Amino acid sequence: MRTSPLSIKRQEFNKSFRGFSAEEVHSFLEKIASEVEELQTENDSTKKQLEEANVQLAEFKRI
């Protein structure tokens, strides 16, 4: 299962006596979620370009 930006943002952790700063963890997760979202958008765009190139290639092969 792919990790989505939303699942990163909503991830929760158990608190412990000497745990991490909740604010720092939240900030880091927001940053990572943003980067994952950007990469997924870029990946989707690249896939679309590849599909279009394959269609054009198929057309050229028919000529």
C-alpha positions as CSV (number, residue, x, y, z in Angstrom):
1,M,0.0,0.0,0.0
2,R,1.3,3.4,-1.0
3,T,1.9,6.0,1.7
4,S,-0.1,9.1,0.9
5,P,0.6,12.6,2.0
6,L,-2.7,12.6,4.0
7,S,-1.7,9.4,5.9
8,I,1.7,11.0,6.7
9,K,0.0,14.1,8.1
10,R,-2.5,12.0,10.1
11,Q,0.1,9.6,11.5
12,E,0.1,9.6,15.3
13,F,2.7,8.2,17.7
14,N,2.5,7.0,21.3
15,K,3.8,9.4,23.8
16,S,6.6,8.4,26.2
17,F,8.3,9.9,29.1
18,R,11.4,10.8,27.2
19,G,9.8,11.0,23.7
20,F,10.3,13.3,20.9
21,S,8.9,16.9,20.7
22,A,5.4,16.5,19.3
23,E,5.8,19.9,17.6
24,E,9.0,18.8,15.8
25,V,7.5,15.5,14.7
26,H,4.4,17.2,13.4
27,S,6.5,19.8,11.5
28,F,8.6,17.0,10.0
29,L,5.6,15.0,8.9
30,E,4.1,18.1,7.3
31,K,7.3,18.6,5.3
32,I,7.6,15.0,4.3
33,A,3.9,14.9,3.3
34,S,4.4,18.0,1.1
35,E,7.4,16.4,-0.6
36,V,5.6,13.1,-1.2
37,E,2.6,15.0,-2.7
38,E,5.0,16.9,-5.0
39,L,6.7,13.7,-6.1
40,Q,3.4,11.9,-6.7
41,T,2.2,14.8,-8.9
42,E,5.5,14.8,-10.8
43,N,5.3,11.0,-11.2
44,D,1.7,11.2,-12.5
45,S,2.7,13.8,-15.0
46,T,5.7,11.7,-16.2
47,K,3.4,8.7,-16.6
48,K,1.0,10.8,-18.7
49,Q,3.9,12.0,-20.9
50,L,5.1,8.5,-21.4
51,E,1.6,7.3,-22.4
52,E,1.4,10.2,-25.0
53,A,4.8,9.3,-26.3
54,N,3.9,5.7,-26.7
55,V,0.7,6.7,-28.6
56,Q,2.8,8.8,-31.0
57,L,5.3,6.0,-31.4
58,A,2.6,3.6,-32.3
59,E,1.2,6.1,-34.9
60,F,4.7,6.5,-36.4
61,K,5.1,2.7,-36.6
62,R,1.9,2.5,-38.6
63,I,3.2,4.9,-41.2
